[in-house]
């Protein structure tokens, strides 16, 4: 009998497994895909290094940084290029740099005079009750505290870039709990942020978050962990059934047409919500899961586009450009990938990563790559002064990309927590419950490993 069986070989499951293995636990990881790491995949072709899924890792705290060092990847670490410190938002068909200081906010063309006044008056607005805050959407919160301008030309594109979602549907306390905490603890976003920083400084927990990648791309992270797990990682293996036998968990999975069984004291589940629901659980677990709400996972296409540098007039001096829903372009945005990190494109060339689909345009899910390319080029030409055709093109499609923390998320999370209380040894993690960011998923794995 093993100490634990882990369902799901994404970054949360891999992190859990690695830490457990380092502490002497006997574990197995069962993953349906032929690849470990879920959507975290990098590919190198024709001199271009592109990401099929996430494009950077925002380090959330010092532990994740030490985890990377422990894995032996410190020499692979890449800091974001200083020239990529700008963020652009489309306003009236052209990219406008996002203000990075209160003074820039006053003069930016992104917001009207009324919108700027709304930003300046934010500290003086009253907060709402905890009861009302439970179901408040991101859009309602931002419009209430800062006004419609800030919602339309700051938060709306930001939410689209992070969640591929809609701020009118996401619940603030789940999607952006830190923002909710600022108002709760400080009475406003600005006062709460200042109070939070002072507390961190006082407690010695201040940490400057920063985006990083690796010389071989983000995919080197799950590849490294998978290599260290060896034969404890079962790829191309689909879970058939999970049974509770006394105080033991029995998992049956299938690989290459053959069934395998494993017994463990604990069961760690790091799967998407729709995959959790598909498993043949025992009735006592299956019934609550069946009754729980379904989380939405919008489809997203990631287009890697290479160009000669002289084909683009824009300086590409930033992280990328995001498109508000009020603007006409169909794409969600474009990352200036070769500006972000070195080694992403051949000399005198550049690499862009264009995101298409999401909650905003789910109807684009079925389009073939050539049609998606047409949409991307049509939108990019006026935005960045693009001429000609790409020298490189690859399309990565994710039919179920990012879980949406909408009104269904609260009841879903309560269902999982209830099952954990009712069935000792059962634990859930990953982005269907612990946050969608890559850093949050790694920390989810740490949390789970600490329970073993």
N, C-alpha and C positions, 0 to 999 in steps of 0.2 A: 504493500500500500504506500502511495506517495503522500507527501505533505500537502500538495496542491496540484490541481489541474487548472490551467488558464485557458479560457476560450477567447480567441482573438489574438493575432500576432501583429496588431498595430503597435504604435510606439508606446502606448500605455501598457499593453500586455507584455511587450518585450522588456520594458523597464522593470516591471514587477518581477518577471522571470529572472532577469539578470541579477537584481538585488537579492532575491531569494536564494539563488544559486550561490552567490558570494557568501551568504550567511549559512551555507551548509544544508539548505532545504532540498529535498528531492521533488522536482517539479516536471511537468510537461506542458507545452504550449500547442494548442490545436488551432491551425489557421487554414481557412478555406482556399485562399489564393496561393499561387505559386511563388509569390513574393512576400517577404516580411516587410512590415512598416506601413501597410495600408497605402494611402495616397502619396506618401513621402518617397518619391522616386526621381532619380536624376538620370539623364542620358547625355552622352557625348557623341556628336556626329558632325562631320565636315567642319571641324574647328569650333563648333558651337556647343556649349554646355548649358542645357536647359532643364528646368524643373517641370515635371508633369503635374505635380500637386502644389503644396506650399512652396513659397519662394524664399522665405527667410524664417529664422527662429528668433523671436524676441525673448531674450534671457530674462525670466521673471524674478529670479533671486540667486544668491551666490551658490546655493546647492546645485542647481542645474549646471552652472559653470564648472564646479568641482566634479560633477558626474561626467562631463565631457572629458575632463582631464584624466579621470580614473579609467576611462575607456581607451586612453592613449591617443586622443584626437586633437590634443592641444596644438600640435604642429600643423594640423589641417585647418585650424580656425581662421576665418576671414572676417574682419571687421567691415562694416559698411563704409564704402568710399565717402570721404568728406564732401565730395561734390554732389552727393545725392541727398543733401539735407533738406532740400525743398520738396513740398508736396503741391501738386497742382489740382485745381478744380475747374471744370468747364463752366464758364459763365458767358452767355450770349455767343456760344460757338467757339470760344477761344480759351486756352488754358490760362488760369490766373493763379499766381502763387498764394498759398495759404499763409496768412499772417502768422509770424512766429513770436510776436510780442504784443503787448497791449497797445503800444504806439502804432505798430503796423496795422492793427485792427481798426484803428480810427481812420486810417487813410486808404484801406484796401477797397477796390471796386467790387469785391465780392458781396458786400452788404450795403444796403441803403442806409440813409441817415437814421431812419427809424430802427433798423436792425442794429446799428452800432449803439444807439441809446439803450436798446434792450439788453445788449451785452454789458454795458456800464452799470445798468440798474439791477443786474442779477443779484448782488449781495443783499439788496433791500427788499426782495420779494419774500413773502411768507411761505413756509414749507407746509406740506399737507400732512394729514394724520397717517400713522402707520397702517391703519386699516385700508385707507384709500391707496396707499403706496403699493399694496400687495399686487394689484392688478394694473397699475399704471403702465402704459406703453412708453417706449423710448420717445416717440413723437410727442406725446402729451407732456411728458416731463420737460423736454427741451423747449417746446413752444411756451409752456407755462413759465419757465425760468428765464428764457433768453429771447423768445419771439420766433416768428415764422421764418424770417430771413436766415437765422442761424440753423434752423431745422433744415431748410431747403438747400442751403449752399455750404453746409459743414457736416451735419450729422447724417443727412440722407445719403450722400455719396460715401461717407465713411462706413456706414452700416452696410451699404452695398458692397464695398470693398472687403470688409471683414467677414460678413455673414452671407453675402450674396442675397441679402434679405431686405425686408421692408420695416422701417422704424415704426410704422403704424400698427404692426403686428407683434413685434418683439416686446416682451415684458422687461422693463428696466431692471428690476431686482435680480432677474436671472441672467439677462444678456450682458449687463454692465453693472454688477453689484457695487463696484468701487464708487461709481457716480452716485448711486443711491445712498451709499454710506456717507459721502461728502455732505449731502443735504441733511441727512438724519443727524449727523454728529456736529456739523458746523452751521446748520441753518441755511446754507447756500453752497453752491458748487465751489465758488472761489474761496470762501472762508473755510469750508471743509477741507479743501486741498491744502491750504496753508496750515491748518491745524494738524492734518495728517503728516505733513512733512516735519513739523516741529516734534511730533510724537516720535517719528522714526529717528530723528536726530538725537532726541533725549534718550531713547532706548538703544541706540547704536545699531538700528536695523535698516538705516538708509542704504539704498542700493540703486544705482543708476541703470535702469533697464536699457538694453541696446540690442539692435538687430544684428544677427551674425549669420554666416553660412560656413561652408567648408570648401576647400580647394577642389574637391571632387563632387561638390554639390551636397545637398542635405541628405541624399540617399545613402551616403557613407555611414550615417549614424545608425539606422536600422540594420544595415549590412554588417556593421561591426558587432553589434549586439547579437545578431543571428549567428554569426560565426563563433562567438564565444559560447552560445548555447548548444551548438553542435546537434547531436541527435535528440536532444530534449525538445527541439522544435519540429513539429509535424506540419510541414507545408502540404498544400494540395489535399487537405483533409477536411471533410465536412462533418460537422456534428450531426449525428442521427438522433440521439436521445439522451436525456439526463434523468437519472432516477435517484431517489433518496432511499438508501437501505440502512435502516437504523440511524447511526450517526455518520454514515459514510456516503460519499457521492460517487455514483457510477456513471461514467461518461462513455458513450459509444460513438465512434466516428468511423468514417469510411474513406479509404484511400486506394486508388487503383482497383476499385471494385471489391476490396476486401474490408471486412469489419474488424475494428480493434476496440478493446475495452480497457478502461483505466479506472482504478479505485483511488480515492483521495480523501483526506480528512477535510480539506477545504476546496471550494470551487470559486474561482475568480472569473468574472464575466466582463470582458472588455469589447463588447460588440455593439454595432449600431442597433437602435431600438427595433427596427424592422427585422433584423437577424435574430434578436432575442425572442421576438414573438413567434418566429418560424420554428424554433426548436421544439421537439416533442418532449415537453416537461411532464412530470407527474401532475395529476389533476390539481392538487393543492396549490401548485405554483402556476400552472397553465391558466386556471380560471381568473385570478387577479390580473395576470398579464393580458389576457384576452379582453377584459373589461376596461383596461387602462387606455387612455387616448393614444392616438398615433402621432408621432412627431413628423413634421414635414421636412423632407430632404430635397431641396430643389436641384435640378440638373445644372451643371456648369461645364463649359468647354474652356480649356486652357490652350491658347494658340501661341506657339513659339515662332516668332517671325524674325528672320535675319535680313539685314539690308546693308548696302554700302553706306558708309557714314555720309557721303555727299548726296545721298538720296533724301536726307531729312534736314530741313532748315532749322528746326527747333534745337536748342542747345542740349536738350536731354540732361539738364543739370538738376536732377531731382530723383526722388523715389519713383515717381510716376504721375499719372493723371487719372482722376476719377470723374465719373459722369453723374451728375444729379438726375433724378427721374424727371425733373422739369425740362431738361434739355433734350434736344432732338437725337443725338447719337444713340445707337442701339447697344453698343458695347457697354459693359459695366465700368471698364477702365483699362489702362495699360500700364504695366510696370516697365521702367527703363532698366532692364535687367543687367545689361553690360555696363551701365553707369553705377549700379549698386555694388557689384563685385568684379574683381579682376578675373580674366580668363574665361569670360562668357562668350566671346566672339572673336573671330580672326582679326588680325590687324587691319585697320581702316574700315572695319565693319562694326555693326551694333546689333544687339538682340533686344527685342521687345517681347513681353508676355502679355497677351490680350485676353481678358476674361469676358465671356459671352454667356448669357442665359440668366440663371438665378431665379428668384421669386418674381423679378420684374418681367422676365421673358421666358417662361417655361416652354412656350410653344416652339422655341428654337432647339429643343432637345433632340428632335429627330432629323435635323438638317445634316447633310453630308459635309465633310470637311471643305470641299470646294465652295459651297454656298456660305459657310461660315467665314471663309477667307474673303469672299466678296464683301460681306458686311463689314469685316474688320478694316479692309482697305478703304472702303467708302467713307467710313467714319474717321480714319486716321489721316487721310489726305489733307483735309482742311485744318485739323487740329494741330498737327505737328509739321505741316508743310512737306508731306511725303510725296515723292515722285517715283514712278516706275513700279516694278513688281519685286517681290521678295526674292532674295538669293537663297533663302532657306525657309521651309515651312513644315511644322509638325503640329498635329492636333491631338490633344489628350482629353477624353470625354469622361465625365464622372456623373452617371445618371442619378446617384444619391450622394450629393457632395457634402453639405454641411447641415447638421441638425439645427432647426430653428427653435429658439427658446421663446415660443409664443405662449398663449394661455394654456395650451395643452401640457407644457413642460412641468408646471407645478404639480398637477395630479400624477403625471408620469413618475416624477422623482419621488413623490410620496409612496407610490406603489412599490418602487424598488426598495426604498428604505423600510417599508413595512415587511417585505419579504425577507430582508436581511435580519430583522428583529425576530421574525417567526421561525426562520431556519438558520440556526447557528452554523457558521462556516461558509455561508453564502455571501459573496460580496460583489458589488457592481462598480465599475469604473469606466474611464474613457470619456470621449466627448459627448456621449449621450446623457451624461449626468454631471461631469466635473469641469465643464468649460471647453470651448471649441479650439482655443489656441494650441499650437504645438507644445509650447512651454507648459500650459495647463495640463495637457495630456501626459507629459513626462512626470509632473508632480502628482498626477493621479496614480501613476504607477508606483511612485514612492509611497504614497499613502497606503496603497493596497499591500505593498511588500511589508510595511510596518505592522500589518494585521496578521501576518503569518507567524 
